[in-house]
Amino acid sequence: MHGEYKVPGGKLVTVDLDVRDGLLADVRLSGDFFLEPDDALEVIDDALVGLPRETSTSELARAVDEGLRVAEEDGRVTGGVTMVGFDAWAVAVAVRRALGLATTWDDHTFEVLRPGPLPPATLAALDQVLTEELAAGRRGPTLRFWDWNERAVFIGSFQSLRNEVDPVGVREHDVTVVRRISGGGAMFMEAGNCVTFSLVVPASLVDGLSFEQSYAFLDSWVLGALQDVGVEAYFSGMNDVASPAGKLAGSAQKRLAGGAVLHHMTMAYDIDSAKMLEVLRIGREKLSDKGTTSANKRVDPLRSQTGMSRDEIIDAFEAHFRSHHRTADSELRPEELARADELVRTKFGNPTWINRVP
C-alpha cells in the first residue's frame, strides 16, 4: 500500500507498507524532506510496525514521537533528531492515506452545481441538504456556486443575533437574516456583490488534519484561481484569504457525524461598506487583531482588483477547479429541493432557529 502527503509549505512524505493480520508491517518512509541523523529513518519505520490498521492519526503521530524519544534515550540515535519540512503528524497522514482511510483530491469526482438565483434561506438549507446527501451516499462530493437576488445577512451558527445585526439597518435596507449551520462570522450579501461557493467533501479528504489545517487544504485551489484573475493572495489567520490590498474572503466549516464536511467561502466582489456598517455591528474587539481601526477598510473587493465582471470571475474559478480536479456537471434533484423547502419552513426561515442565540 502506498500513501503520500505534501506538507503545506513543506516537503513530500511517502509511506509504503503492508498489513498482516490487521497490523502494519514492512513500513518504509521516504520523501524529499530533511532528517538528521540518518538512523532516525529506520526508527520511524520500526515505531509504526505492529500498530493496528485502524490506529488514529493522532495515535500514529504519538507512536512516531515516542519511538524517536526512546531511541534518543537508549542511544540508537545520537545528537538529537531534527525533522525539516515534515513532522510526525505528516507521517501519520501519509500512513492513513496508504491504508485507504484518508483520501486525496484525485480519489474523487466532484459534482459542479450552478443552479442560478435562489432565496437566501434556501441557499443555507441546501448546505445542510447536500452535506447530508453525501453522508448518506446519495450524492458525491459537490462544488456549488451561490446566486441570489435578495439582500441578506448570513450569521454564524454560534453568533448572537443582537450583537451582530442592527435591526434598524435590517428594516431600512430590507435585509433577510439567515443563520447558517457553520460557525464563523456574519456576511452581508447583496445581489451580485459577493462570490460564494460551498464545497461538500467526505471526511476522509481531511482525515488527520486539524480544523486549522483543513481550511488551508480545502482553500488551496482558491489561491490558484485568484492568481488566474490577477490577484496575488495568501492565507491570513485561520480562515481568511487576503491580498496586499486587504481582506478578500472568509471561510467557514461544519462537520457532520455521518462523515461529511461542509466548507464554504465568501469573497467580496463589490461591497457597499457604508450599507454594511448600517446592517452589521462590527465592534472594536472584532477589529483588534486586524491591524485596522475601521471596518470599511478591512475588505478590498475583487471588482477593483481585477476589473472583471462577477460572472467572469466565477467562470474563471470554475475553470480553475475543473482543470485541477476530476469533475462532472450536476443539477439539484427534485427531492433535494423539496427537502430544502422543508428546512426553510421548519428551521432556516423559522424565528426559533434565527434567534437561537439571541
Steps between C-alpha positions, in 0.01 A plus 500: 500500500625845407410840645627855449452828682641836389548719806361851425808715458715194573614174347350183352462208739453152352419176682494147359375220723327164525229379739520154653238368741365855535838644603738732315805324354802584285450875546735703279511879531651713223476850355685820413507616862811548716569273796798478733653266595454243223423223750180680601333381177514137609380597848187660353430191290539270800277720717208440263543127447251294697243774554137409421376601155226719656745705711398867493712775354580645842601157636723434197670837549540430871663164421753670272586765760527239775718274285741784431507601866582147616764461227674816622491380859646157426765636263372354172507856363738762633517876488124550499254448216431784255201480264488774236207543261287238674406365842347196667149618411590510128630143522173395665289660226705321232447169684122554516497578127696185425240302692213660308363656817587847371448613141645763267340734248582250223290231666175687437282636221342831599150590385482866394175691562402847376123495556437873456336748741331356809358658819760549778334254738496238225870551438570431869265201502675347200827502693340263750317296236801436276725420796245249629463352151874439480504344847215268393682399180234645270725771351872538440728785607351825373613851409203740494515865401238723661276757334220712651288806428424620854699700753599273789714454807628151578609467862708218643336216688631621838476877458271717710234652278477826697878538518554451127196650326348848531120463472461862385736445207332169420158668473628805313681296236250209482753237602422132550681356804605136474691290753716235334611164644873583494689718744692814412396859455217693339484561124315793343397393149321709241414356161816494291734635767664173610643182355393211721544126468436192713723195484361176644761226542535168682676513835766268357631791289598693814582194711780580743479873441404740776229756431770760443692278258185399313412862420825552311474155341145549366568859391833429329339501155349845569844661514574359156165620367565849633840498334325416172301824526807705593472507879795395715339361813609320815347344810444743787420360841312174533227542238556823302656570161657840436703690243739790561200729441291350781282209607333317212314209649403294802420130534287294738451128564260247645578133551211254526510179702421301185843567355445807279658845519343827387750770410395830349661832412372849425715746306422868473430611143349848537419576865298808602696563820271777626192283470682203653583706809135601537392135496784331692635591840876468469660588831850604596587154635421348159745742342767470768705230327449631146748785509231755419266729688226526237277215384459645153878481454510126572365378165628573150269355237588294193340748264755771574790254489409320178279731291300187412127436528378271775391236246843507338665443836269209586565349155875530563467336843297213357749452216792494742334242724410281202856519367642364826234249608278239339151650462154429360210733422207462737162643592294526817259209520126548568525315830793721608304817425197358681713424806648853484149650488405295806809623687421861410155455652609314811846643565676762288195723458378433852552772767588230755812403302591854402478614864651189657788716626311826573 
